Amino acid sequence: MFGIGMPELLIILVIILVIFGAGKLPQIGEGIGKGIRNFKKATKERDEIDVTPKKPEEISENK
């Protein structure tokens, strides 16, 4: 897992527990989960923004 073994992972988790406390861990996990979910959703969607410049006659018709 990214070159991180079990001892290193446990040390990281203990440091996070000391810094944030046990009460904040569920909120941190929820935030990370939402971030990952939104990232996956954004990478799967093919919505593209149309950045092609409009012709001058198209601009004057919209006014």
C-alpha positions in Angstrom: 0.0 0.0 0.0 2.1 2.9 -1.3 5.2 1.5 0.3 3.8 2.0 3.8 4.0 -1.0 6.1 1.8 -1.8 9.1 4.2 -0.2 11.7 4.4 3.0 9.8 0.6 3.1 9.4 0.1 2.6 13.1 2.5 5.4 13.9 0.7 7.7 11.6 -2.7 6.8 13.1 -1.4 7.4 16.6 -0.1 10.8 15.7 -3.4 11.7 14.1 -5.2 10.5 17.2 -2.9 12.7 19.4 -3.3 15.8 17.3 -7.1 15.7 16.6 -8.4 13.6 19.5 -10.8 10.7 19.5 -13.9 12.9 19.2 -12.8 14.4 15.8 -11.8 11.2 14.1 -15.4 10.3 12.8 -15.7 13.8 11.4 -12.3 13.6 9.7 -13.2 10.2 8.3 -16.5 11.5 7.0 -14.8 14.4 5.3 -12.2 12.3 3.7 -14.9 9.9 2.4 -17.0 12.7 1.0 -13.9 14.1 -0.7 -13.0 10.8 -2.3 -16.6 10.2 -3.4 -16.8 13.7 -5.0 -13.4 13.2 -6.7 -14.6 9.9 -8.2 -17.8 11.4 -9.3 -16.0 14.3 -11.0 -13.6 12.1 -12.8 -16.4 9.9 -14.2 -18.7 12.7 -15.4 -17.9 14.0 -18.9 -19.5 17.4 -18.4 -17.4 19.9 -20.3 -17.5 23.6 -20.3 -17.9 25.2 -23.7 -15.1 27.7 -24.0 -15.3 28.4 -27.7 -15.5 32.1 -28.4 -18.8 33.3 -29.7 -19.1 35.1 -33.0 -20.0 38.8 -32.8 -23.4 38.3 -34.3 -24.3 35.7 -31.7 -23.4 38.1 -28.9 -25.6 40.9 -30.4 -28.5 38.5 -30.7 -28.4 37.5 -27.0 -28.8 41.2 -25.9 
